[in-house]
Amino acid sequence: MEDTPLIQFGRAERSGPQTIHNDALVITAVLANYEAGRIFIDSGSSVDILFGEAYDQMQLGDVSLEKVNTSLYGFAGEVMHPRGMVSLPLTMGRGTTRKTCLLKFLVVDVPSAYNVILGRPMLNTFQAVISTYHKKIKFPTPGGVGEVQSDPLQSRRCYVDVVRKGQKRNGDDAPDGAPPGKKGKAPEGENSEET
């Protein structure tokens, strides 16, 4: 077995405001030669997902979807039927610590604030380690430890989009950025102009 570099997270690596936060890890990476943003890292997901709208925008031409006979179940028990499965290369990192792996994505046609959800299959394939405290994902490469920093602005924008979609789905007429069920002014730091 080859030696792999030690993956560590140190205090000095912490970026952004030095406050406790619970922002999701949202990154940008290269997917099938397209720079893709709004990629949510979800260690609770048992599959890697490419949302249909993003898949269609990529215009992959000869890449065909494999038929799948499985359903996905969401957090609240809702059932999603994938359009199919596609194998695509994902590249993360920069320079000598860049890494590319072929991943299998389920393509689903449901509205989402994200373009992609990367779950445990990607984490295992890349041998990746995440730190929500440091807002980073790290992985071994032949050139050392590769890393990708989470984008707090993208993360907040995705959060605001999720809240807005939830309000529309529930018929709530709260102002943009206000939590569902709240009327009046949006809470500080949660409207789109401030995120």
Secondary structure, 3 states (H helix, E strand, C coil): CCCCCCCCCCHHHCCCCCCCCCCCCEEEEEECCEEEEEEEECCCCCCEEEEHHHHHHHCCCCCCCECCCCCEECCCCCEECCCEEEEEEEEECCHHHCEEEEEEEEEECCCCCCCEEECHHHHHHHCCEEECCCCEEEEEECCEEEEEECCHHHHHHHHHHHHHHHHHHHCCCCCCCCCCCCCCCCCCCCCHHHC
